[in-house]
Amino acid sequence: MANLVAVDNKNHKHIKINNTLAETHGKNLHLIPAIVAEFTNLAVQYPILLTKNGDTGQFVCAAMLGFESGENLFWQNEQWQGIYLPLQIQRQPFFISTTPVKNTTQETENTEHLVCIDLDSPTISTSDGEFLFTEKGAETDYFSQVKYRLSQIMQGEIDNQQLIDQLQEMALLQPVALEITFINQQKTRLNGLYTIDKDKMATLSPEQVSKLHQLGLLLPIYTMIASLGQIYSLIDKKNMQLKS
Amino acid sequence: MHSTQTNINDNLSKNGAIETVVVVGGGIAGWLTAGRVAARHKSHTTEGINVVLVESPTIPAVGVGEGTWPTMRSTLIALGISETDFIRECDASFKQGAKFAKWVDGTDNDFYYHPLVLPQGFAKGDIAAYWLAKDQKSCGNSFSNDVCFQEAICEKGLAPKTIRTPEFDAIVNYAYHLDSVKFAIFLQKHCTEKLGITHILDNVEKINTAGNGDIASVSTKNNGDICGELFIDCTGFSSLLLGKHYQVPFKSCKDILFIDTALAIQVPYEDEESPIASHTISTGQEAGWIWDIGLQHRRGVGYVYSSKYSSEQQAREILAQYVGTKFDNAKVRKIPINSGHREKFWQKNCVAVGLSAGFLEPLEASALVLVELSAQMIAEQLPTTRRSMDIVAKRFNDTFLYRWDKIIDFLKLHYILSKRVDNRFWSDNRDPKSIPQSLKDLMELWQYRSPADHDFTSNNEVFPAASYQYILYGMGFKTDYSHAFHLLDDWQYAEQQFAQNEKMTQTMTSTLPSNRELLNKIKQYGFSRL
């Protein structure tokens, strides 16, 4: 479990972040949450699918990296062998915590976003990497980048929800039905994964297509469809691993 | 808008085309039937059939039946209802069968289950005979536990699915418990807003007959005459059209099923985290039995008994004892149960659905399922013209007379297998004179072989052979296979099924959430449609 504390310029003035180690956070993940803004980057190597959150049953977008829990086929020789690192891994070891704050003067409730750091992260160092704060306690350019990345993820949650809502409203989702036989004859059936129903897409009314276009959802939808082919390169990776 | 006033002469000139269906009565039976007809016959379009529902603003719905069968899932789907909305708005929870406690000898350890999942491998090969042979040696294992994993799920208070399971899909077969008053309101809203049913709140004062004996229209107090080609009687116990107007006789089955009174009460949970049972609990008492149904926000509990064997005062005491400190004598509702049904259900152009057709004690939750089956058959076989209606009417009557008889037999089965001797109620129930011949015949056959699909060959069966097995062997009935051991020729298959059931029990009980946990999540997040 992550050991999260709020970042401040007193306690965290002297620590450095070795960003090249952020990828270790993903070495055991077979599905990594993905946001709409990074779909085109992800699609170069990973299938982008939907799955359901185990606690809430709600759909989430995810890049697929392996065929079973704990398997990341892009993690080899203690390194991430991929061109693009998903934002959810890039952002390590930083998180955002959202807490409601009572505004005493206006009796309204605001939410406060705090940048937190996972103190157990292997990226934290005192020798290698980037400082978060200057000698005077001001934020470094690096830390500004960190915050920008986190804000991208926050915006991504809103964009994702819009995509998922439209996909459900227009009934464009379908379960992935795929049984794979690997080179060693081991069989696996993909469970709990969903993708976009191409045939349904083709039957949308002009009004529906126009709506998707206006919301900027056509690009992510077709990117997801195109990324499905990457399942075959994943199978290939798995077979290579089984051979060696 | 559709015109609700059609002239009878116009109809005749059109060869009696069925254009308007009038449903009288607006309880669950009324709305469910109107809804199925309207959904199938596109009442929301101009080409569709008009469905008009006239409901008295003054007569309250009886509100019986909080237990359903898994058929309710297909009924809701046919009506185009979202499962999430239904569960949220009808205080509904999951039901995975019934637990019968104290039905055999009345001791504290005396219980068995009638689950909704068929015995392991039932479709491929029946293992009841093998279980009986094993039981002879080991003795004391529960049939439902050995052949079905659902009992363990219920005993642990687990749900039949997870929040990730799509709407109406099951990991383990399930039905619902629901608040019948809320369900009627929910159906009304859906039917009027989505299915194009015309809703008239008015009292029916007179029934007007056409020359051929059909009902031409019903006269209402403020909305004039409402004409139609088919009238569906959902007027509850008063049976206004079929009973009062057509005088179709009532066939009592009091001589078979003795229960004639229900005392019902609503019981709050201890707190917000109290477990919600995912099965109906039916506990045998001195002159009947107590139902206990867990909804999301309260339990529905009731004692059904025979007034011949218990005074009302005694019955209240027994109910009070069962409910405990939360018992409130003032809030107990007394409902008479007149067990039986009309001699036919479809007369001329009038068909009765729900209590107007008949009623039985709620032992196997047969009330709502009969409404669903009736509504389905009317919707699917709705005649196009008056001329073909008599053929459909005959079919309907044959089908439902068969179903009522089968249900009566099946309910009686629970009583004749009891060994209780604490009250004449139980011993009189075992008197052969009170047992229908059809059930006696089955019991004779089952002396030497277990219930099988070939005992139930009609298309209109309501209970499968597996249900009879669950009751028979749950209550300790011994089928004697000693003359037929040569039939037990595939022990390997049978042992595989027993092992598979054990494995499923392990998997299911370690992965399913608690019933309450899932219901809370449905409130918060809802199910997805896929």
Interface residues (C-beta under 8 A of the other chain):
Chain A: K52 N53 G54 D55 T56 G57 Q58 F59 Q168 A171 L173 Q174 P175 G192 Y194
Chain B: T162 I163 R164 T165 K521 Q524 Y525 G526 F527 S528 R529 L530
